[in-house]
Amino acid sequence: MRSVSIHTLGCKLNFAESGTLERQFRDHQYDVVPFGAPSDVTVINTCTVTEEADRKCRQVVRRAIRLNPDTFVVVTGCYAQLEPEEIAAIPGVDVVLGANEKLQLFRYVEAFQKRESTQISVSCIDDVETFGPAYATGDRTRAFLKIQDGCDYICSFCTIPFARGKSRSANIVDVVRQAHEIGDAGYKEIVISGVNIGLFGQDTGERLIDLIAALDNVESIERFRISSIEPNLLTDEIIEFVTESQRFMPHFHMPLQSGDDEILGKMKRRYRSKRYKDRVLKIKEVMPHACIGVDVIVGFPGETDDHFQRTLHLLTELPVSYLHVFTYSERPLSSASSVETGLSVPKSERSRRNKVLRMHSEKKRAAFYNEHLGTSRTVLWEHSEKNGCQLGFTDNYIRVERASDGVFDEQLETVFLDGVSASGNVQIGEPEFVTLI
């Protein structure tokens, strides 16, 4: 049996697509082995969200070739779509596939044999109109299910529309069928994923709320999570549905990017701070226990310290639970890269602001965890172990640990949240009641 290793960088959507590639290779009688192990074929699914992401992609490609000089190397993903020639110039790369070609790998690669020249198969992203279904089941507890791809927004810091094209959606019938497949395989949680999932159905005449309602009836799946959704697309109807649902978890992730309206305008975001605040308060009004994650960008061109302080003030004021902090990175195709050089924020200042917000995130997370100590919540235990502890997440995304004995792998258990460990996870005490599902 021939072997393949698949390495994924970037977002949940990339992981979903890598999962589909893995199944395709298995269908072609390939053994899937860990990245770095000897393999006949190596597939690297890349990300290009920042300059650092590009650097890491090149580093991973070179490492794969160094570890396995004879492996057949396929590089695909967003970086491959945007910079195919740059990747093809790396000695040892055999094939570069774009966004439209990624999930049709076996159609474009007839023989996995080393060659002198690199094959580049990358369509113009404007010509990509079809949706490529995908899902990943990397561990035995949760799966990432792709429901939407591409984006019709033109945020000035972002190159993803150039890498993934316009918004395209699955249809509800197909998504529900895939959810049943995942549930029948024994998985208990699905994270519904996309580039901009709030746009789901705008190209097909369906609606995200109708998809959520249909998935809520998939009895083999105990938990669904919405990966990330724009605040202008998170409707009261969706929030209220999650409030009543037994399967959709009280966990939202909404990108803010900046708490200053002037900067939001320059970023070409489709909301302002008032709308964001309104969405957070609406969630907390109907689900006080809900977890709310936030994406923030620091160092956008023209962001003064006053702009940054307004972002910090808004995040301090709002009952959010954690932050994902990104440092602005100049991207050649983004419209923000064309601004005057004088507006560029020094990299040392970008780094300082990033550190400030990461520290603020830790405070927010600790406050959220402490708020729930002394209560009982349901945990999905993972098939993993770290420092002798088994880890899991509550319904509202609190990281929990217990002494590992393997008994509760991939099980749901209602536990009593007792304290916080040195690692920052919540420890469980004697449960008021225990329910295995």
Secondary structure, DSSP 8 states (H G I E B T S, - for coil): -EEEEEEE-S-HHHHHHHHHHHHHHHHTTEEE--TTS--SEEEEEE--SSHHHHHHHHHHHHHHHHH-TTSEEEEEEHHHHH-HHHHHTSTTEEEEE-TTTGGGHHHH-S-----SS-EEE---GGG-------EE--SSSEEEEE-EE------TT--HHHHH-S-EE--HHHHHHHHHHHHHTT--EEEEE-SSGGGTTTTTT--HHHHHHHHTT-TT--EEEE----TTT--HHHHHHHHH-SSB-SEEEEEEE-S-HHHHHHTT-S--HHHHHHHHHHHHHH-TT-EEEEEEEE--TT--HHHHHHHHHHHHHS---EEEEEE----TTSGGGGS-GGG---HHHHHHHHHHHHHHHHHHHHHHHHHTTTSEEEEEEEEEEETTEEEEEETT--EEEEE--STTTT-EEEEEEEEE-TTS-EEEES-S---B-
